[in-house]
Amino acid sequence: MPSPAIDDYLKTIYHHTEWQDDRITPSQLASVLGLAPSSVTEMVQKLAAQGLVTHRPYGPVSLSPAGERRAASVIRRHRLIETWLVREFGYTWDEVHDEAEILEHSISDRLLERIDERLGHPRFDPHGDAIPDAEGIVHREPFVLLSRADAGHEGRVLRVSDRDPALLRALEDAGVVVGAVVTVAGASAIRLDGADVALPPDAADAVWLTA
């Protein structure tokens, strides 16, 4: 049955391994969700009993095939709504996350598919995150986190984390948006359109480039 609480757990687990391979731990889940570790442990046990996650005591948590399908379905709703708000209603990319968090639990499947059709079946949301298709399948290019890219690496901005709206605004002001081609100049600097650009704090861990 639909449950926003369960969906939030599954989304968080899904997000954690989208752009890196380390599985999430219960303590990390508690930190991201802002919940007490004991509450998270109890919920993880419930999710495991429902066949949505696999977990051993004190170990990391992984989605089961059923859990991954359900997480991908919720994420598809979230990212289609974000794209819809930007394209149809003039929202900026730093404004859509919280709105989508509310709407993803309330719109019908029929409306969601109409939104998908109207938008032309987009593959990526405004932040560059892949939108799962109706079967839960996603398509991504090989990528590298900006902080791990070597100096001189040239790549197209694939994705910018939507976790910090202020950082999104600062990056947009600097021209660091999805699709921009940049050259890594150092730990906190890039070249963009022939000019050196100093990055805001934490930007190097929030931007992914084509590998």
C-alpha positions in Angstrom: 0.0 0.0 0.0 1.2 3.6 -0.6 3.0 5.0 2.3 4.9 8.3 2.2 7.2 7.2 5.1 8.2 4.0 3.3 8.7 5.8 0.1 11.0 8.3 1.7 13.2 5.5 3.1 13.3 3.8 -0.3 14.1 7.0 -2.1 16.9 7.8 0.3 18.5 4.4 -0.2 18.1 4.6 -3.9 19.6 8.1 -4.1 22.7 7.0 -2.0 24.0 4.6 -4.7 22.9 6.5 -7.8 26.2 8.3 -8.2 28.5 6.1 -6.2 28.8 2.5 -5.2 28.9 2.4 -1.4 25.7 1.2 0.2 24.0 3.3 2.9 24.3 2.5 6.6 21.5 2.8 9.1 23.3 5.7 10.7 23.6 7.5 7.4 19.9 6.9 6.8 19.1 8.4 10.2 21.3 11.5 9.4 19.7 12.1 6.0 16.2 11.6 7.2 16.7 13.5 10.5 15.4 10.6 12.6 16.6 8.8 15.7 18.8 5.7 14.9 16.4 3.5 16.9 13.5 4.6 14.7 15.5 3.9 11.5 16.5 0.5 12.8 12.8 -0.4 13.5 11.7 0.8 10.0 14.5 -1.0 8.2 13.4 -4.2 9.9 9.9 -3.6 8.7 11.1 -2.9 5.2 13.1 -6.1 5.3 10.0 -8.1 6.5 8.1 -6.7 3.5 10.8 -7.8 1.1 11.7 -4.2 0.1 15.3 -4.2 1.5 18.1 -6.6 2.4 19.9 -5.9 5.6 22.0 -7.7 8.3 22.5 -6.3 11.9 25.0 -3.4 12.0 25.5 -3.7 8.2 24.5 -1.5 5.2 21.1 -1.5 3.7 20.3 -2.4 0.0 17.1 -2.3 -2.0 15.7 -5.7 -3.0 14.4 -5.9 -6.6 10.9 -5.1 -5.4 12.2 -2.2 -3.3 14.2 -0.8 -6.3 11.1 -0.9 -8.5 9.0 0.9 -5.9 11.8 3.5 -5.3 12.2 4.1 -9.1 8.5 4.6 -9.4 8.4 7.3 -6.7 11.6 9.0 -8.1 10.0 9.0 -11.6 7.0 10.9 -10.1 9.3 13.3 -8.3 11.5 14.1 -11.3 8.7 14.4 -13.8 7.0 16.8 -11.5 10.2 18.9 -11.1 10.6 19.0 -14.9 6.9 20.0 -15.3 7.1 22.8 -12.8 10.2 24.3 -14.5 9.0 24.0 -18.1 5.3 24.8 -17.6 5.2 27.1 -14.6 8.4 29.0 -14.6 9.9 27.6 -11.4 13.7 27.8 -11.1 15.7 24.7 -10.4 16.4 25.7 -6.8 12.6 26.0 -6.1 11.2 22.7 -7.3 12.4 20.0 -4.9 10.1 20.9 -2.0 7.1 21.3 -4.2 7.7 17.9 -5.8 8.1 16.3 -2.4 4.5 17.3 -1.7 3.0 16.6 -5.1 4.6 13.2 -5.7 2.3 11.7 -3.1 -0.9 13.3 -4.3 -1.2 13.2 -8.1 -2.7 10.2 -9.9 -0.9 7.8 -12.2 -3.1 9.0 -15.0 -2.1 12.6 -14.5 1.5 11.6 -14.2 1.4 9.9 -17.6 -0.3 12.9 -19.2 2.5 15.1 -17.8 5.1 12.7 -19.2 3.4 12.9 -22.6 3.1 16.6 -22.6 6.8 17.0 -21.7 7.8 14.7 -24.6 9.0 11.9 -22.3 12.1 13.6 -20.8 15.0 11.5 -19.8 16.5 13.9 -17.2 15.1 16.4 -14.7 16.3 20.1 -14.4 19.3 19.0 -12.2 20.4 16.3 -14.6 19.1 13.4 -12.6 17.9 10.5 -14.8 14.1 10.0 -14.9 13.3 6.3 -14.7 11.0 5.1 -17.4 7.7 3.4 -16.7 9.6 0.1 -16.2 12.0 1.7 -13.7 15.0 1.7 -16.2 17.4 4.6 -16.3 20.1 5.6 -18.8 23.2 7.4 -17.6 26.5 8.3 -19.3 29.8 7.5 -17.6 30.5 10.2 -15.0 33.0 11.6 -12.6 32.5 13.8 -9.5 34.1 17.2 -10.1 36.2 16.8 -6.9 37.7 13.6 -8.2 38.4 14.8 -11.8 42.0 15.5 -12.7 43.2 19.0 -13.6 42.7 19.5 -17.3 39.7 17.1 -17.5 37.1 18.5 -19.9 33.5 17.4 -19.5 29.9 18.4 -19.8 28.0 19.0 -16.6 25.8 16.0 -16.2 24.2 16.6 -12.9 24.1 19.1 -10.0 22.9 18.1 -6.6 19.6 19.7 -5.6 20.3 19.3 -1.8 21.3 23.0 -1.3 19.2 25.7 -3.0 21.7 28.4 -2.2 24.4 26.5 -3.9 22.2 25.9 -7.0 21.6 29.6 -7.3 25.4 30.4 -7.0 26.3 27.8 -9.6 23.6 29.1 -12.0 25.0 32.7 -11.5 28.5 31.3 -12.4 27.1 29.5 -15.5 27.7 26.1 -14.1 24.4 24.5 -15.3 23.5 21.1 -16.8 24.9 20.9 -20.3 27.7 23.4 -19.8 31.2 22.3 -20.9 33.9 23.0 -18.4 37.6 22.3 -17.9 38.9 21.4 -14.4 41.5 23.9 -13.4 42.0 22.9 -9.8 40.3 21.8 -6.6 38.0 24.7 -6.5 38.2 26.2 -10.0 37.1 25.5 -13.6 37.4 27.2 -16.9 34.1 28.0 -18.6 33.7 29.8 -22.0 37.4 30.7 -21.8 37.3 32.3 -18.4 38.4 31.1 -15.0 35.6 30.5 -12.6 36.1 30.2 -8.8 33.6 27.7 -7.4 31.5 28.2 -4.2 32.3 26.1 -1.2 31.2 22.5 -1.5 30.5 22.9 -5.2 33.2 20.3 -6.2 31.2 17.6 -4.3 27.9 18.6 -5.9 28.7 18.6 -9.6 29.1 15.6 -11.9 30.8 15.7 -15.3 31.0 13.4 -18.2 33.9 11.0 -17.8 
